[in-house]
């Protein structure tokens, strides 16, 4: 899952990005409202963490601009403003949640999981397809035959596939969502991680598989 963080306090931004990456999110950081809107034009994000007080365009302006053009990306507002009226304004402008600074990393992660569940139509943190379960809170991949704790890129790749079962996802999209636009990684790294995941699914006696379509991409399918 790829998130955009719009926070102009660079030390806090760096700390949040570290938390996100340690918890198997891909994340990009921007430092003003205009830059946030430019990044969001790609449509390549699953959620936005948005500070209120930012240069050029503040968080409320960004939020209103997104909602006015029909962009329904989940938005979590971060703000030092803790008054009820501030929270009501943020939620009424279209935010999905509002978190007051300072906050704990556990609460931040829980609120991110909660606001992004609607994107996958999943009522909990667990993704299920066939006899395979992926727990987004613990990064555990499991079946009745056993379990593995997935590493960062493995988790992100399988999460994307399980959120879009039976849908073909291009290799380029996997690169953009997991490694990012600025990555120096070669595109064959996608195949390497697909290979890792296939071995784990086989070990778990999965009744699903990652299928490749030549020169097109990958999809998660039931084994028939």
C-alpha positions in Angstrom: 0.0 0.0 0.0 1.4 3.4 -1.0 0.8 6.5 1.0 1.5 10.2 0.5 2.6 12.2 3.5 2.2 16.0 3.3 3.9 17.5 6.3 6.2 20.6 6.2 8.0 19.9 9.5 10.8 17.9 8.1 12.0 16.2 11.2 8.5 14.9 11.9 8.0 14.0 8.3 11.2 11.9 8.4 10.1 10.2 11.6 6.7 9.3 10.1 8.2 8.0 6.9 10.5 5.8 9.0 7.5 4.4 10.9 5.5 3.7 7.7 8.4 2.0 6.0 9.2 -0.2 9.0 5.5 -1.3 8.9 5.6 -2.3 5.3 4.1 0.8 3.6 5.6 2.5 0.6 5.5 6.2 1.3 6.5 9.5 -0.4 6.9 12.8 1.5 6.0 16.3 0.3 6.3 19.6 2.2 3.7 21.9 0.9 0.1 21.8 -0.4 0.8 22.5 -4.0 3.4 19.7 -4.2 0.8 17.3 -2.6 -1.7 18.0 -5.3 0.9 17.5 -8.0 1.8 14.1 -6.6 -1.8 13.1 -6.2 -2.5 13.7 -9.9 -0.8 10.4 -10.6 -3.6 8.5 -8.9 -0.9 6.2 -7.5 -1.7 6.5 -3.8 -4.0 4.5 -1.5 -4.2 7.2 1.2 -3.1 10.7 2.2 -1.7 11.8 5.5 -2.3 15.5 5.6 -0.9 18.3 7.8 -3.1 21.4 8.2 -0.5 24.2 8.5 1.6 24.0 5.3 3.0 26.7 3.0 1.6 27.6 -0.5 -1.7 25.8 0.2 -2.8 24.6 3.6 -4.2 21.2 4.3 -7.9 22.3 4.2 -7.4 23.8 0.7 -5.8 20.6 -0.5 -8.6 18.6 1.0 -11.3 20.8 -0.5 -9.6 20.7 -3.9 -9.5 16.9 -3.9 -13.2 16.5 -2.9 -14.4 19.2 -5.3 -13.0 17.2 -8.2 -14.4 13.9 -6.9 -11.2 12.4 -5.6 -12.2 10.0 -2.8 -8.8 9.0 -1.6 -8.8 8.3 2.1 -7.4 11.3 4.0 -6.1 11.3 7.6 -5.5 14.8 8.9 -2.6 15.5 11.3 -2.9 18.7 13.3 -1.7 20.4 16.4 -5.2 21.9 16.7 -7.2 19.8 19.1 -10.3 22.0 19.5 -13.6 20.2 18.6 -14.4 22.9 16.0 -11.2 22.2 14.2 -11.9 18.5 14.1 -15.5 19.1 12.9 -14.3 21.4 10.1 -11.7 18.8 8.9 -14.3 16.0 8.9 -16.9 18.2 7.2 -14.5 19.1 4.5 -14.1 15.5 3.6 -11.4 14.0 5.8 -11.9 10.3 6.8 -10.2 10.8 10.2 -8.4 13.4 12.3 -5.4 12.7 14.6 -4.1 15.3 17.0 -0.3 15.9 17.5 1.5 14.5 19.4 0.4 10.9 18.7 1.7 7.4 19.2 2.9 5.4 16.3 0.5 2.6 17.2 -2.5 4.9 17.0 -1.2 6.4 13.7 -0.9 2.9 12.1 -4.3 1.7 13.5 -6.0 4.8 12.0 -4.3 4.3 8.6 -5.5 0.6 8.6 -9.0 1.7 9.5 -9.3 4.5 6.9 -8.0 2.3 4.0 -10.2 -0.8 4.7 -13.0 0.7 2.5 -10.5 0.7 -0.4 -10.3 -3.1 -0.3 -13.9 -3.8 0.9 -12.5 -5.7 3.8 -14.1 -5.3 7.3 -10.9 -6.1 9.1 -7.1 -5.9 8.7 -7.1 -9.4 7.2 -7.2 -10.0 3.4 -8.6 -13.4 2.4 -8.5 -15.2 -1.0 -8.9 -18.9 -1.3 -7.3 -20.7 1.7 -4.7 -17.9 2.1 -5.0 -15.0 4.6 -2.7 -11.9 4.7 -2.9 -10.0 8.0 -2.0 -6.3 7.4 -1.5 -5.7 11.1 1.1 -8.5 11.6 2.3 -9.0 8.0 1.6 -12.7 8.4 0.8 -14.9 5.4 -1.0 -18.0 6.5 -3.1 -21.0 5.5 -4.2 -24.1 7.4 -0.8 -25.6 6.6 1.3 -22.9 8.4 2.4 -19.3 8.2 5.2 -16.9 7.2 6.0 -13.3 8.2 6.6 -11.4 5.0 9.3 -8.9 4.4 8.5 -5.4 3.3 8.4 -5.7 -0.5 6.9 -9.2 -0.4 4.1 -8.0 1.8 3.4 -4.9 -0.4 3.3 -7.0 -3.6 1.0 -9.7 -2.2 -1.2 -7.0 -0.6 -1.7 -5.3 -3.9 -2.5 -8.6 -5.7 -4.9 -9.7 -2.9 -6.7 -6.4 -3.0 -7.2 -6.9 -6.7 -7.8 -10.7 -7.1 -8.2 -12.0 -10.7 -7.2 -8.6 -12.1 -4.1 -8.2 -14.2 -1.6 -5.8 -12.7 1.2 -4.6 -15.0 4.8 -4.9 -14.1 5.2 -1.2 -14.4 2.4 -0.5 -12.0 4.0 -2.9 -9.5 7.2 -1.0 -9.8 5.6 2.4 -9.3 3.5 1.3 -6.4 6.1 -0.6 -4.5 9.5 0.8 -5.5 8.4 4.3 -6.5 9.1 6.5 -9.5 12.6 7.5 -8.4 13.8 4.0 -7.7 17.0 2.8 -9.3 15.8 -0.8 -9.2 15.6 -2.8 -12.4 12.2 -4.0 -13.5 13.3 -7.6 -13.2 13.2 -7.1 -9.5 9.4 -7.7 -9.8 10.0 -11.2 -11.1 12.4 -11.9 -8.2 9.8 -11.0 -5.6 7.1 -12.9 -7.5 9.4 -15.9 -7.3 9.8 -15.5 -3.5 6.0 -15.3 -3.0 5.3 -18.3 -5.3 7.7 -20.4 -3.1 5.9 -19.4 0.1 2.4 -20.0 -1.4 3.6 -23.5 -2.5 4.9 -24.2 1.0 1.6 -23.2 2.4 -0.3 -25.6 0.0 -2.2 -22.5 -1.3 -5.2 -23.1 -3.6 -4.3 -19.8 -5.3 -1.4 -18.8 -7.5 0.4 -15.8 -9.1 -0.1 -16.1 -12.8 2.1 -14.2 -15.3 0.9 -12.9 -18.6 3.8 -12.4 -21.0 4.8 -8.8 -21.5 1.7 -7.7 -19.5 1.9 -8.4 -15.8 0.6 -10.6 -13.0 -2.7 -11.7 -11.5 -3.8 -13.7 -8.4 -6.0 -16.6 -9.5 -7.5 -19.7 -8.0 -5.8 -23.0 -9.0 -8.3 -25.0 -11.1 
